[in-house]
Each structure stands twice: as C-alpha cells, then as structure tokens.
Amino acid sequence: MKEIVDRYIRLREPVSSRMILEDYGLDVSSATVRNDMYDLEIRGYIAKPYSSSGRIPTHKGYRFFVDWLIDLSEITKADRHEIVEAYEARCLDIEETIRRTAFVLGNLTGAAGFVIPPRLREARLDRVVLLKVEPKVLFLAVMSDIGIVRHGFVPLEEDLTEEEIRLVMNAINSDLRGATLEDVRRLSSDEGPDGWYERSARHAFVVLGGLLDQALQGGAHFEGLLNLTSDLQRMMPTHAMERFAQLSRAVQDDAAFVDALRASRRNRDGLVVGIGDLDLPGFRDFSVVSCSFEPHGGILGVIAPVWMNYGKAMSTTSYMANRLETLLVTSCNRPTNPQRDSRNR
C-alpha cells in the first residue's frame, strides 16, 4: 500500500503491479503483487479510474499512508534554513508574521498555506508606544505578550504636547499592562480606568480601542492558492477550474473555514491531517494538513489536492508550528509590572 501511494504522489499516474516490482525491487512474484493489489481494491484502499488502467489511492488509502508517515516526517536542512530566515525580528509584528508564515508554507510545499492567528482577545497588553509625528498625528504601536498587535498613524481631535503624550503613554502602561486585549478594548468603550478624566487621555484611549477593534477580528490568512492550479490541470484537466473555483469560494468566508477546521480537529493538539473531509463545499478533493501552536490557540497548515506530497507537507507544517510557537512565547518577553501584580494580589 505504501509503495502504491508513494509512486502515485511522485509520478501522478495509475500504478500497475509491474511498476511496483520495477521501482521497488520487491522479492515477490508479479502474481503476488497482483493478488495483493486486488485485495487492497476489494477493501477500498485503491481503485481503478477506468477499466484498463492501473490503480490509484482512495481517500482511505491516503489515510493509511498518512498514519504511517506521522512518525517518519522530517524537514530538510535547506527548508529549515528558509524558515529560520523568515523570522528575524526580535519583537514580532503579528500581522506581518502571519502573512510571512502563510507565504513560506505555500512556497515550501507548493500548496496553499494558511494561518489562523492566536486568539488575540486572550493576549495580554505589554505596552503601548505613542510618538508625535506632526500636529494632531500620533504613531501608535500596541505590543502584547506575543508581539506587536497593531501599529499605525492615528489622527487626534486636538494637538498634544510631547509631555502630554508621554504622560498618557505612561498612564496606559502603568494601569493596563497585563490586562487582556479584550478587556482593554472593552474599557475603551466604557468610561475607561478609574481617574481617567482628562480629555487628552480619554481620546488617546478611545483611539487605542479602535485599533484593537480591528486587530481582534480574527479570521484566517491564505497565501499561494494559485499554486494549486497547475497540479489540478494536470490531474483533472476537464474539471480543474471548477474545483479551483469551488475551493476559492469556500475560503473567502474565512470565519466559516476557521469554524470548520476547528470542528474537524476535535480539540486535538499538534499535527492533524484531514483527507477530503473538511465540512465545507468544494473540499472533497482536497486534504488539509494543520498543526496547532501556542500561545492562545493558533493553527497553521496547507491545503492541496488529496494526492499531495504528505511527507513534505506534514514535516514542514509541524516544524513551522514549533518554530512559530517558540518565537511567540519569547517575543517581547519582559518581566511583569510589579505594581500591577501587587494590586492584583
């Protein structure tokens, strides 16, 4: 079974008993291989696409192959180097890191890469940085325990001196460091922390809440969907564009994709491989290799036709999840604010 799937993935053509004997040098007769293949066909692991052809793996056959690969997948030294090079920043920009991760996943595997970001609502505020750029314009960066969540130029209703800006920044960092980003966002729509009555501080806090509203939307980021078209055209030329269009429509609703993937993983940690079973229209002919990473429950992976190179996809996905988790855990790692800790005890 392993030899049949391996050859079909590499060469993309139906497999005969003669091919198995020639390629793998098995010390058995051709009659034995034919009988074994017939038995595998009866049990649903392989099938004939048409009467005079060799056999191709079924979803059940791919599943057998993937289960065998789980403990064997390794990533090459060159691929490890490319992944390490992709993460050079000491304090990660979360949005840029998500985009870059999805791109590298797709580039290394020839599939479509995706990343479901960590649940930023659970991340904790590390600090904000406020810098005056010009009158009534600030640069605002929001840093969490896992990296830079949001940054950009924001307008003000009134001009503030650099000293006022410094006092506002210190007040936010003193009172709110260690709070979840969801709590910070919620406070911005209420009255704010106790004692925040100055107009300048209130306005800056509302601006901070607006940035967090955008950052906490969630969803999934995809890169490399077009990587799938050439393989689809080669393997199913008459249906390739139809299958690709169905998949593209399905992932446009990234919230539905996130829900379907989390449901298919059934709260399992680590590497999970789904073969044509994601509960979304258009995914019947596609496998999803995904791996969870911490903190705050992110998921990354690749999407490709069911005849994908599973060994490559699984090793790359697993390695990148482990690498990204390490970077997120150590990103912007600073000691906790002792004043805030003493107030919480």
Sequence and secondary structure as in RCSB ss.txt:
>XXXX:A:sequence
MKEIVDRYIRLREPVSSRMILEDYGLDVSSATVRNDMYDLEIRGYIAKPYSSSGRIPTHKGYRFFVDWLIDLSEI
TKADRHEIVEAYEARCLDIEETIRRTAFVLGNLTGAAGFVIPPRLREARLDRVVLLKVEPKVLFLAVMSDIGIVR
HGFVPLEEDLTEEEIRLVMNAINSDLRGATLEDVRRLSSDEGPDGWYERSARHAFVVLGGLLDQALQGGAHFEGL
LNLTSDLQRMMPTHAMERFAQLSRAVQDDAAFVDALRASRRNRDGLVVGIGDLDLPGFRDFSVVSCSFEPHGGIL
GVIAPVWMNYGKAMSTTSYMANRLETLLVTSCNRPTNPQRDSRNR
>XXXX:A:secstr
 HHHHHHHHHH S B HHHHHHHH  SS HHHHHHHHHHHHHTTSEE SSTTS BEE HHHHHHHHHHHTTT   
 HHHHHHHHHH   SS BHHHHHHHHHHHHHHHHSSEEEEE   GGGSBEEEEEEEEEETTEEEEEEEETTEEEE
EEEEE SS   HHHHHHHHHHHHHHHTTSBHHHHHHHHHTT STT   HHHHHHHHHHHHHHHHHTT   EEE T
THHHHHHHHH TTTHHHHHHHHHHHHHSHHHHHHHHHHHHTT  SEEEEES  SSTT TTEEEEEEEETTTTEEE
EEEEETTS HHHHHHHHHHHHHHHHHHHHHTT     HHHHHHH 
